Amino acid sequence: MNMIIGIAVVAFFAALVFYQWRMTRNAQRQVGQAVAPMDPVVDARLLERGKVLLYFFSPGCGPCRLMTPRIDAAARQHDNVFKFDVSQSTALARQLGVMATPTTVLVTAGKIETVKLGSLSDDALASMLR
């Protein structure tokens, strides 16, 4: 019986690792893809600044609750930071291949430059905004 429980626990953690790897791989496939028109405000800022940071979150997500205040602070300092609730902006999230929250997407010159899954440190966020 203990062996069956051990195998089940190992299988569960292996499935989690595989799922995380798959999500990361799918996110990285988006890098370099051209972005279709998104939102009028975002598109205008992209034309003006050449770069926008898009943050996708879900209100019920624990890591999102930790990251959202940092995004809000960055949005107050930079006019090219936008946040989207995935339940309200499903079409945009789907267009950019967002499959998990939090996800941060950096779009430069109309192409996806970087996709980061999970909560970001202040340094990582600042480096994306440079």
N, C-alpha and C positions, 0 to 999 in steps of 0.2 A: 504493500500500500504506500509506504514512504517513497518507494522508487517511482511510482506513478505520479505522485504529487511533485516530486523533484523534476520529472520529465515535463509535466504540465507547466511548472514555473519557468523552466528553461525555454520551453516553446513560446510561452507568453512574452518573455523578454526578447527572444529572437524576433518575434513578430513585431514588437515595438521598434526595435532597431531597424528592421527591414523597412517598416513604414516610414520612419524618419529619413532613412537613406533615400527612399523613393520620392518623398516630398521634396527633399533638397535637390535631387537630380532633376525633377520636373521643373523646379524653380529656376535652376541654372540654365535649362534649355531655353528659357525666355530671354536670356541675355543676348543682345544684338538684334532682337526682333524689332521691326518698325512698329510704332504705336499709331493706331487709327485715331481720329479725333475722339476726344474724351468728353470733357466738360468745357463749356465756353470760357469760364474763368481760368481753368487749368491750361487750356490751349493758348489763351492770350498770354498768360505768364510764361509758358514754355517758349512762345515766340519772342517775348520780350527779354527774358533772362537766359534762354537756351538750356535751362536745367530746372526740373521740378522734382520734389521729393513727395511721394505718395505713400501714406500710411494707412493700412487697412486693419481694422480692429473689429472686435465683437464685444458688446457691453458685458456679456457674461464670462468673458475670458480673463482668467487670473493674471497671466503675464501682460495682457493688454491694459489691465487696470494699473499695473506698475509702469508701463511704458507711456501711456497716454499723457500724463502730466509733463513728461519730458518733451513729447511732440508738441504739446500746447505751448511750452516755453520756447521751443525752436520756432514755432509759427509766429509768435509775438516778435521774434528777432529777425525772421526772414519771411519775405512775402511770397516765397516759392515753395512753402510747405503746406500740404493739404492732407486732411484726414477724412477717411471714408468708413462709415459703418457698413460692413459687408451685407447686412440684412436690408439696408436701404439702397445700396449701390451694387446690386448683384451683377448687372450687365457689365459695369466697368471692372469689377473683380474678375469676372469670367473672361473678359477680353484680355486682361493682363495675366491670366493664369493663376490667380490667387486661390489657393486651396486650403490654407491654414491661416490662423491669426495668432499673433500679430505678424504681418508681413509689411516690409518697407521696400518700396521700389523707387529707384533713382532713374529718371528719364532724362537723357541728354541728347539734344539735337534730334528729337523725334524717335530715338531708339532707347530700348531698355539697356541701361548700363550695368546696374547692379540690382539683385534681388536678395534680400536678407529675411530669413525666417526667424521668428522668435524675438524676444526682447533684446534690445541693443543697449550697450553701455553708452554713457555720455560721450566718451571719446570716439566710439564707432559712429555715433550719430553726427558728431561734429565733423568727422572726416568725410562723411557723405555730403555734407553741406558746403564744403570748401570748393 
